[in-house]
Amino acid sequence: MDTGTMGTKAAEEAADRRREQRGWYFYDWACSVYSTSVLTVFLGPYLTSVAEEAADADGFVHPLGIPVRAGSFFAYSVSLSVIVAVLVMPLVGAAADRRGRKKPLLAAAAYTGAAATAAMFFLDGDRYLLGGALLIVANAAQSVAMMLYNSYLPQIARPEERDAVSSRGWAFGYAAGALVLVLNLVLYLAHDSFGVSESTAVRICLASAGLWWGAFTLVPLRRLRDRRTTTDGTAAPTTTGFRQLVATIRDMRRHPLTLAFLLAYLVYNDGIQTVISQASIYGSEELGLGQSTLIGAILLVQVLAVAGALLLGRLARRYGAKRTILGSLVAWTVTLTAGYFLPAGAPVWFFVLAAGIGLVLGGSQALSRSLFSHLVPPGKEAEYFSAYEVSDRGMSWLGPLLFGLTYQLTGSYRDAIISLVAFFVIGFALLARVPVRRAISDAGNPVPARI
C-alpha cells in the first residue's frame, strides 16, 4: 500500500472516529437532564408530598404492608434502585462484551428509563407507589445505560484523545442540564401565567425530561457502532448479577493497579457525590438560605461545570490526567474548608462556593472516566465499567453516613461538611500511589505520551 493510500485511509478512519465521538457526546446531552431536573430538583420534594397525601394519621405509608415514614419514601426508593442496578449492571456488562452488541442493550436501557420518566406525568393524587416504582425503574435503567455508554470510550477515542473526549461529553451533559433546568424553572415559577397548577407544572417538568432523554438518544444510536468481539458470542451469562460482579472483581485481581485506581476513585467520588447531595441541606439549615437561592446555586454549578470540564480537559493535555485529578482533589479540599467558614445569611458567598464546586465538578469526573478507560483490558470494557459504575452508584452511602453521624454527634452542619474533607485527602493519597503508566501497560494498552 502506497503512502497516499495509507494517508487517505487514516484520514477516513479519523473522520469516522470523530463522527462517532460527536454521536457519543449526545448521550450525555440526552440523559443528564434526568439527573438534574428529576433527581436533583423536582422529584424528591414532589414524591414526598404525594406520599404524605397517602399517609395515615401517624405520617406512615405502607408499601407491601411495611410501615414507612412518608418523608423517607423517596430516599428508600433511591436506595432500592441502586440495589437493582448493582444486580443488573454486571450481567448486562458481561453480555455486552461477550456478544459485542452494546448498542441494542444501550437502546433498551435508555428507552426503559426515558419511558419511566415520561410516565411520571401521571404521578398525581396519592399515587406514591407508582412514583416509587417509576423512580426505581428509571434510576436503575439510567445506571445500566451509563455503564454501556462509558464503555464505548476506549473504542471511539485513541489514548491521547480520551481526556478531551470524556471532558466534552461531561460538558455536553452539564450544558443540557442547565438549559432544560432554566426552561423548567420558568414553567414552575410562572405556572399561573401558563394556566396550570403547581402540581401540573412539576409533572410536566418530570415528563419533559423523559421525552428529552428519549429524543436525543436517537443521535448516539445512529452514530455509534458495535465492534465484533474476539470471544464466543453464543454463550449467555447464567450467573446472578452479584456473582458476575464478584467474578469481575476477581478478574481485576490480575490487574491490581486497575483495582487500586478503582479504590481511590471509590473514596474521592463518594466525597463528590455527598457534597452534591448535601450542599442544599447545608445551605438551607446551616446558612438559612431560601429555596430560590439554592436553585440558583444549582443552576450556577451546572453552567460552570461545562467550563470546568473543558478547562480541566485542557490542563490534562498539558500536565496529564492523574496530576490534574490530584489538583482537583486539592481544590475540593480548599472549597470545603472555605464552606466551613461561610457566614450565615450571605447568599453571595454561597454562590462563590457553588462556583468553586462547579469548576472542579465536571472535570474531576470526566478525567476519572478517561483515566479508568486506559486501565481496562481490551475486550472487557463493559464488564469493567459495570464495576466502575457500581462503585459510583452503589458505594455512595459512606459519605452521607459520615455526614449524618457527624451532625448527630455534634449538632453542627459545619462539622458535618468539613468531615467530608477526609474523602478527598484519603482519595488523594490512594491515587498518588498508583503508577498509572505501569497500570496501563499491565492492562495491555498503549501508554499515551502524557498521562
Buried (B, 14 or more C-beta within 10 A) or exposed (E): EEEEEEEEEEEEEEEEBBBBBBBBBBBBBBBBBBBBBBBBBBBBEBBBEBBBBBBEEEBBBEBEEEEBBBEBBBBBBBEBBBBBBBBBBBBBBBBBBBBBBBBEBBBBBBBBBBBBBBBBBBBBEBBBBBBBBBBBBBBBBBBBBBBBBBBBBBBBBEBEBBBBBBBBBBBBBBBBBBBBBEBBBEBBEEBEEEEBEEBBBBBBBBBBBBBBBBEBBBBBBEBBBBEEBEEEBEEEBEEEBEBBBEBBBEBBEEBEBBBBBBBBBBBBBBBBBBBBBBBBBBBBEBBEBEEEBBBBBBBBBBBBBBBBBBBBBBBBBEBBBBBBBBBBBEBBBBBBEEBBEBEEEEBEBBBBBBBBBBBBBBBBBBBBBBBBBBBBBEBBBBBBBBBBBBBBBBBBEBBBEBBEEBBEEEEEBBBBBBBBBBBBBBBBBBBEEBEBBEBBBBBEBEBBEBB
